Amino acid sequence: MSQPNIHTTRRVLLLALAPALLSLLAFAHDGMEHVQGIVAKVSDQSVTVTTAAGKLVEVMLDSETTYARAGKPMQKSDLSVGDHVLIHAMEKGTTLTAHTVAARAAAKKP
């Protein structure tokens, strides 16, 4: 009897474990979507972010959304156009609603 090819065994093992690993990654983010980029517009109900790909993404804000800058709590009113943000949001229907908004100030121009 011939020994199984080690590369074939690794491929089979990887294919068998891939779904479990992918579900772990999704679970680690609690099903949250990440929106990262620069704030283009802020209103009482939403923030619009320009992503690195140049796409505009509107994320709704609600009473449960929390805000932070440099790890310290901030108010929604402190969020400004030009701020860099990382938003963790839940998809609700066809919209994204922010759970957390982490901001850092826009770079100062020389």
N, C-alpha and C positions, 0 to 999 in steps of 0.2 A: 504494500500500500504506500502511496506517495504522501508526503507531508503537505498540508495545505500551504499555499502561497501566503506568506505573511502580509503582503500588500492587499490581497483579496480579503483576508481576515480583518484587516484594519478598516477597509472600505465597508464591509458588512456591519462591523461594529459601529462605525460612524453613522451609517444610514439608520441603524436601529436606535441610536441615541439622539439623533438630530431633533426629532419632534419633542422629546423631553427637555432638551437643552433650550430650544426655542420657547417652549411654554414657560420655562423658568425665567427667561429674560423678560417675557411679557409680564409675568407675575411680579417680578422685582420692581417694575414700574407701576404696579397697581392699576394697569390698564390706562395709564395717563399718556397723553400725547405731549411731546415737547415742542414748543415754538420758541425759537431763538433768533434774535436779530435786533434791529434798531426801531424804536418807537417812531412811527410816522404820524400817528394821530391818537389822541386820548379824549374820551367823552365820559360822562357819568356811567354809561352802560357798557362801554367796550374800549379796548385798546387795539390799534392796528399796527402790526409789526411788519417791517420789510426784512425778509430773510436773506441769507447770504446768496441764495439763488435769484434774488430780486423779486420774489413773489410776495404780494401783500396778503397777510393773514389777519382776519379779524377774530379776536377772542373776547367773548362776553365776560363781564365782571358782575359778581353778585355779592350779597351781604356776607357770604362765607369765604370770599377770596381774601387771602392774606398777602401782605406786601413786606418786602425787606430790601434794604440796601446795605451792602457790606456786612450781611449777617445780622443787622439790627432792624427791628420793626420800623416800618414807615407807614404813612398814610397814603391812600390812593391819590390824594391831591398833590403829593410830592413827586408823582410820576410825570416826566416831561418828554416832549418830543426830542429825539436825539439820544435818549437813554438807551443803553444796551440792556436787553432783558433776556431772561430765561424763564419761560412760563410753563408750568405743569398744568395741563388742562384735561378735563373730561369731555368726551364727545357726548352731547345730549341731543339726540335727533340729528339734525344736519348742522348743528352749531358746536363750537368749542366753548366751554365755560371754564375760566381760570380757577384753579384751586390755590396755586401760589404764583406770585410774581416776584422774581429776584432781579433787582436792577443794579446797575452801576452807571454812574454819570457818564455822559458823552465826553470824549477826549477834548481837552481844551485846545483851541487852535492857537498856533504861535503868533 
